[in-house]
Amino acid sequence: MMDTEEEDFKSRLAPDVTPNRQLPWLTGIELLSDTNQNKHFLPTGLEGIDALLGGGLRQGQVTEIAGPSSSGKTQVCLSSATHVVDRNFGMVLYLDTSNSFSPFRISCFVNQLHPSLPKELKETSLQTIMSNIYCQSVFDIFALLDLLHHVETTLKHTVKLGGSKLCLLIVDSVSSVIAPVIGGKNSQGWCMMASVGVLLKRIAYEHNIAVLVTNHMVGGENGTLKPALGESWKGIPHIRLLLSHGTGNNHGTTTVLKHTLMVSMHLDHHEIWSKWVVFFSVLEHSSVTGRVLYVAGDSFAYRTHASDTN
């Protein structure tokens, strides 16, 4: 038996899983105008990934980062949050479903962004950045839907949160709260997953916000791995990137699985090799050759390429 709280939530969820489960109708001219105007790219702080994305995380769209455990998904989220706030694009809302948010990692990024600043100014910069990243723990799909509804309502009525405009919404990871409710023939779970997807796309589109979500991997055909949540979720993100481990020397690749604007960005459908993105450990008194692009918990490198785009 479902408890009273879940029954109440179902009644509030009902309008979203029936008539309102779509974005507004738009003409081709309106879509073209929307594509060309008022859409900015927010930096991830990773030059290779930003180049692969055509500039970074695009406002008005949902970008998904998929990959196995310890492939760097959370690091991309933390790097994006830090760089977006540091460059004064606006505020970041970070929805943490697996206790992955790390203030220490944020401080590492700040140290790399401003290596020559005096300690006092560096601490001021860190405080400014942290005060504009709002982190909320979310551990089930009911709480996620409730929070997304609250965010949407707040944006509609106030436009601003905490005195700084929201420009990036991160859900790390979306699959952690969706996967437990979509097993078997649980139609309610699939409806809730669809509602999460529509809410994310609606928040992105109607409020010109970049949405970044992470997804884990599951077993596919012939023993290969694929992003979780199935074919129904596949159509939600506008862009899907896959982080994968390499076979030697701790190298790996970032692959474009889907990019709705890749043709307009003049990227063909063959492999496109981009810049090296260096991942390395932060060790006291250590020296690292080459330009610092990224801070991670383990030493490995990523080379980015595009493949099998839609």
Secondary structure, DSSP 8 states (H G I E B T S, - for coil): ---HHHHHHHHHHHHHHTTT-S-----HHHHHHHHHSS--EE--S-HHHHHHTTSSEETTSEEEEE-STTSSHHHHHHHHHHHHHHTT--EEEEEESSS---HHHHHHHHHHHSTTS-HHHHHHHHHHHHHTEEEEE--SHHHHHHHHHHHHHHHHHHS-BTTB-EEEEEEETHHHHHGGGSSTT-HHHHHHHHHHHHHHHHHHHHHT-EEEEEE-EEE-GGG-EEESSHHHHHTS-SEEEEEEE-SSTTEEEEEEEEETTTTTTT--SS-----EEEE----TT----S------SS-EEEEEEE-S--
